[in-house]
Amino acid sequence: MGSAVLPTLRRKREVDAAIRDTLDKVLVLRFGRAADAACLQLDDVLAKSSWDISKFATIALVDMDSEEIQVYVDYFDITLVPATIFFFNAHHMKMDSGTPDHTKWIGSFSSKQDFIDVVEAVFRGAMKGKLIVSCPLPPERIPRFQLLFKDV
């Protein structure tokens, strides 16, 4: 299903092409399920923000129920949805948001402006050559989840 505005990627090669071919822009990949309420809320925020960030970012939805996508789900250790992952010129961009996991944003964004601020911070950091950036949002607007790490 997915959004009528945002492209939905269902094959590994589509995700590979998006990561490889998105140049000089932040690529925002939302991993999730179209039937999940939290994913639908995030999709609404992403769709409303897509025009505002179109000069420096591209957004795509990744269907986690697709069998081909499981390689990415395993690689990024996506257990909670929605999970949002950022790339810039094929480099995985990480964000220090005060949570144990810097590789992805877990959960939805509180508002359209919060999402725009995060993507802008990723873009500015990437333009300076950084691979990890600090989250511009105050701690009370960052979703908190209890993460359990196996075999650590």
C-alpha positions in Angstrom: 0.0 0.0 0.0 2.1 3.0 1.2 1.7 6.6 0.4 0.3 8.0 -2.8 2.9 10.8 -2.7 6.1 8.9 -1.7 7.6 6.0 -3.6 7.5 2.6 -2.0 10.5 0.3 -2.5 9.8 -3.4 -2.4 13.0 -4.9 -3.9 16.6 -5.0 -2.8 17.8 -3.6 -6.1 15.4 -0.7 -5.8 16.8 0.2 -2.4 20.4 -0.3 -3.7 19.7 2.0 -6.7 18.1 4.7 -4.4 21.2 4.6 -2.1 23.7 4.6 -5.0 21.9 7.1 -7.3 20.9 9.8 -4.8 23.7 12.3 -5.0 24.2 15.6 -3.1 20.9 15.0 -1.3 20.0 13.2 1.9 18.1 10.0 1.2 15.5 9.3 3.9 14.4 5.6 4.0 11.4 4.8 6.2 11.4 1.1 7.0 7.9 -0.1 8.1 4.6 -1.6 7.3 1.7 0.2 5.5 -0.9 -1.2 7.9 0.9 -0.1 11.1 -0.6 3.0 12.8 2.7 4.5 13.8 4.0 4.1 10.3 0.9 5.8 8.9 1.5 8.7 11.2 5.1 9.0 10.2 4.1 8.7 6.5 1.8 11.6 6.9 4.6 13.7 8.4 7.0 12.6 5.6 4.5 13.3 2.8 3.7 16.8 4.2 7.4 17.6 4.5 8.6 16.2 1.2 8.1 19.4 -0.8 9.7 21.6 1.9 12.9 19.5 1.9 12.9 18.6 -1.8 16.0 20.8 -2.5 18.2 18.8 -0.2 16.5 15.5 0.5 14.6 12.6 -1.1 12.2 10.4 0.8 11.3 6.8 0.1 9.3 4.2 2.0 10.6 0.6 2.3 8.1 -2.2 2.7 9.5 -4.5 5.4 7.1 -7.3 4.5 8.9 -7.8 1.2 11.1 -10.9 1.4 13.9 -9.2 -0.6 14.2 -6.4 1.9 15.0 -8.7 4.8 18.7 -8.3 4.1 18.4 -4.6 5.0 16.2 -5.4 8.0 18.8 -7.8 9.4 21.8 -5.5 8.5 20.3 -2.4 10.3 18.8 -4.6 13.1 15.3 -3.2 12.6 13.0 -4.7 15.2 10.8 -1.7 16.0 8.8 0.2 13.3 8.9 2.7 11.9 12.7 3.0 11.6 14.1 5.9 9.6 17.6 5.7 8.1 19.6 8.5 6.5 22.1 8.3 3.7 24.2 11.0 1.9 26.1 10.1 -1.3 25.8 6.4 -0.5 27.2 6.9 3.1 25.1 5.8 6.0 24.6 8.9 8.2 24.2 8.4 11.9 22.6 10.7 14.5 23.5 11.0 18.2 20.1 11.6 19.8 21.0 10.5 23.2 19.7 7.0 22.6 21.8 3.8 22.5 21.2 3.3 18.8 22.8 6.0 16.5 22.2 4.1 13.3 18.5 4.9 12.9 15.6 7.0 14.2 13.1 4.7 15.8 9.5 5.9 16.0 7.7 8.8 14.5 8.4 12.5 14.6 6.3 14.8 16.8 5.8 17.3 14.0 6.6 18.2 10.4 9.1 20.8 11.7 10.9 18.3 13.9 11.5 16.1 10.8 12.6 19.0 8.7 15.1 20.0 11.5 16.5 16.5 11.7 17.0 16.2 7.9 18.5 19.6 7.7 21.0 18.7 10.5 21.9 15.6 8.6 22.4 17.5 5.4 24.5 20.3 7.0 26.7 17.7 8.8 27.1 15.7 5.6 28.2 18.8 3.6 30.9 19.2 6.3 32.1 15.7 5.8 30.7 14.3 9.0 29.2 10.8 9.2 27.5 11.3 12.6 25.6 14.4 13.6 24.0 15.6 16.8 20.2 15.6 17.0 18.8 19.2 16.9 15.7 18.3 18.9 15.2 18.7 22.6 15.3 15.4 24.6 11.6 15.5 25.4 10.7 15.3 21.6 12.9 12.3 21.0 11.1 8.9 21.2 12.5 6.6 23.9 12.6 2.8 23.6 14.1 0.3 25.8 16.6 -1.6 23.6 17.8 -5.0 24.5 21.0 -6.1 22.9 21.6 -9.9 22.5 25.1 -11.5 22.8 26.9 -8.3 23.7 
